[in-house]
Amino acid sequence: MFFGSYHLLGQFAPNNIAHDIHDFLLPLFNTLTGLNEFQLDAEPSRTLLIYGLVPITASTRSLYSLFSRYPSTLSLDVMMDESLVCFEDVTIGLSHDTIWYQWGFGRPEGPLDDRKVTSEHLQNFTGYVKEKLNIDDKSACLEKDEFGILFSRRSTRVILNEIKLRESITAQTGMTIRTLSFEQNSLEEIIANVSCAKFIVGMHGSILILGLYPGLTVTEEKRLEILASDEVAPHLCCADPAFRFRLNQDTIVDIPAVIEILLGALEEQGRRANVS
């Protein structure tokens, strides 16, 4: 018997910061605020109970706990058999109104055509997270000099020409570049820096739980075929060999192309600032 108020939801690609936010925490925040059970200036009213079989890391659990009255609980830890479980009070599931991307289930992955997420959804969510992590933009962003951020990886999917990329960005923008990674920086440090940065450059998504996905072994013939291609064709999740191969490889960045995109984005950013 579970006494107290709970919110029960299913596990999806745990320990991956991109999935944790897009598929889990942002929808959770929107769901509970919509039920008037989750106020921006108050502690969560429910404890999270996550139904899943994959253990979550301490850092992931601490992130989940920002949205939970008491430390979030994994069903793997408390439901040892298939016997009936009773709750004093429980809500189940998530609203998908804040989802803007689908991962290839039933059709090739890509942005959703009928997106409902708004800037207000994102601002409320990020504001709540920063408040819970004691990140104050006014005190954190006191530096006068503008800077950019380069997201790096230290163990897998490495940017092989990272030093040259960083030097080129500095030369073209005249700004200091801070290199951040999940291996060397805490979530609080990354969010605080991102909140004050002029721009962010990154080549790969967040860490994936590779053991959940098939298609990790690529034959030599298939590998050569993939290397000879310039793009990954539209595909379903999650076993396409070309997608898995490209997703997890180290990268030699096309620096001129990145610089062109970055300068174009900064120019557009300046135009919007002048208009507003």
N, C-alpha and C positions, 0 to 999 in steps of 0.2 A: 504494500500500500504506500502510495506517494502522498504525503500530506503537504498542503500548501498549494501555491499556484505555479503551474508549469506551462512552458510552450514546447511542444514536441515537433521536431522537424527532421527531415532526412539528411544524411550526409552526402556531399557531392564533392569529389576531388579535394579532400582535406589537405591541410598543410601547404596550400598553394595560395599565395596572397591575392592573386587575381581572381580566382574562383571564390575564395573566402569573402571578398568584398562584393563582387558583381553578382554572384549566384546565391549568396548566403546572408551576409550581414546587411547589405543595403536593402534587399527585400524584407528581411526581418524587421529592420528599423521602420520601414514604410508600413508593414503589416500591423505592428503593434501601435504605432502612432495613429493609424487609421481606426483602430479599435478603442482609441482613447485610453489605452492602458500603458502608454509609454510617453512620458512628458519630457521635454527638452531639459527642464531645470530640476528634475527629480530623479531619484534612483529607480532602476527598472522594477516593475511590480512582479515580474515572473522570473523563474529560474529556467534556463535552457536545458532541455533534455534532448540530446542529439542521437538519433537512431542510426547506427552505423557499426561497421565491423573493423574499421581501420583506426588504430590508435592515433590520437592527435598529439603533436608536440607541445611542450610547455609554452612556447611563444604563441602558438596558435590558440591554445586554451586560454591564455591571458587576454588575447584579443577578443575572443568570444565572451569572456567574462565582463567586458565593458558593457555588454548588453544583457547581463543576467543579474538577478537579485543576489543569488548566491553562486559560488563557483559552478560553471557549466559542467554538466555531467554527460558522459558518453554511455549509451545503453549497453555497450560491451562490458562496462565496469559494474553495472547494477542488475542486469537481466541475464542471469546465468543459464536459464532454460526457457522453454516455450510455455510456461505456465501463465495463467491469466494475471494481468497487472491492472490494478485499480488506482485511479487518481481522485483526489479530493476536488481538484479544479485543473483543467487542462484545455489549452487551445492547440490546434494542429494545423500545420501547413504554412505556406507563404503566398503573399500576393506577388504576381509577376509584373506589376505595372512599371517597376523600375529597371527591368531587364532590357538591354539594348542590343544584345549579341546572342546568337545561338551557335552552338559548338559542333554542328554537323549531325544532329540526330534526325534522320528521316530526309534530310536535304543537305546540300553543301553548306558548310559553315559560312557565316557572314553576318553583317548587321541586320537586325530585324526591320522589316518595312513598316510595321505598325507600332513603332516605338512610342511609348507614353511617358517616358522619363523626362523630367524637366530640370532646369537649373535649380529650382527651389528644392527638389528632392535631394540633389547632390549637396547643395549648400547646407541644408539642415543636417544631413548625415555627417559631412566633414566637420561642421561646427560642433556637433555632439562629440565626435571622436576626439577632437583637439581639446575640448573642455575636460573630458574624462582623463586625458593624458597630461593635463595641465600645460598645454601649449598655448601661449598667448601671442598672437601675431604682432601686437604692438610692441611688446618687450623683446620678442625673438628677432624682429626685423629692424634692428636699430642701425645696422651697418649702412653707410652711405654708398659704398661701392656696389654696383650691380654684379651679380655672378650667375653662372650657369651650373647645371649639374650633369654629370655623365654617370649613368648607371652602369656598373661593372659587375662581372662575375669572376670568382677566383678559382673555382674548381672545374666546372663544366660549362660548355657553350661560351668559351672565352673569346673576347675580342682580341685577335692576335696582333693587330696593329694599333692597340689602344693608346700607346704613348704618342704616336704620330697623329692619331685622331685628336687627342686632347690638345696637342701643340697647334694643330691647324685651326681648331675652333677658337683657341685663345688668340691666335694671330688675326683671324678674320673678324672677330667680334670685339676684341680689346678687353674682354672680361676675364676675370678669374674663373677657373673651372674646378669645381669640387667633385671628386670621385667618391661615389657612395656604393655600398654593396650590402646585401643582407648578411654576408659572411662576417663583415667587419663593423657594421653599424646597426644600432637598435632601430626598431620601428619608430620610436619617439624621435630619434635623431633624424631619420629620413623624412618624416612628416614635417618636422620643424624646419628643415632646410628647404624642402619642396615649397613650403608655404611662402618663403621669401625669395625664391629663385626667379630669375628672369626667364629662363627656359630650361628644359630637360631634354637630354639626348639618351636614348637607349636602343639596344639592338635585339634584346630577347625579353620574353615574358618572365614570369616568376617561376620558381622551382616546381617541377611537376613530379608527381608520384609515379615514376616510370613503371613500377611493378603492376600498376592497375591496367596498363595498356598492352595489347598484343602488337605484333609487327615490329619488335625491337631488333630483330636479326635480319640483315639485308644481305642477300647473296651478292657475289662479286659482279655478276652480270647485271643485276638490278642496280647496284651501286653506280656502275659506269653509266648506265642509262639515266639515272637521276642526275649525276654530275654533268651530263651533257645537256640537260634541260635548263632553261632560264627561269621558269616559273613552276609553281606547284599547281596542278589543275584542280578545279573544284572537286571536293571530296567529302565523304561522310566521315563522321567520327567513329572510330578513333584509330583504325588500323592501317590507313593508307601508308605504304612504305615511303613514298616520296615526302609526305608531310612529316612523318616521324623522323626521317633521316635529316631533313633540313631543320627541323625544330631543335634537334639536339646536337647539331654539329657546332664546332668552333667557327668563328667568323673572321674573314678579312674584309673590313669595311671599305666600301667605295667612298673614300673621303670627299672627293669633289662633289659627288651627288648629295652627300649628307650636308656639306657646307651650303650648297645651293638651296636645299630645302630649308635649312635653318635660317639663312639670311632672308629668304622669302617670308618665312613665318614672322621674323622680327620686324620686317617692313610692314607686314599686314597688322601686326600688333601695334605699331606706332600710328598707323592710319586710324585704327579704331579708337586709340586713346585721344587723338586729336578731335575726332568726331564727337566723342562723349564729353 
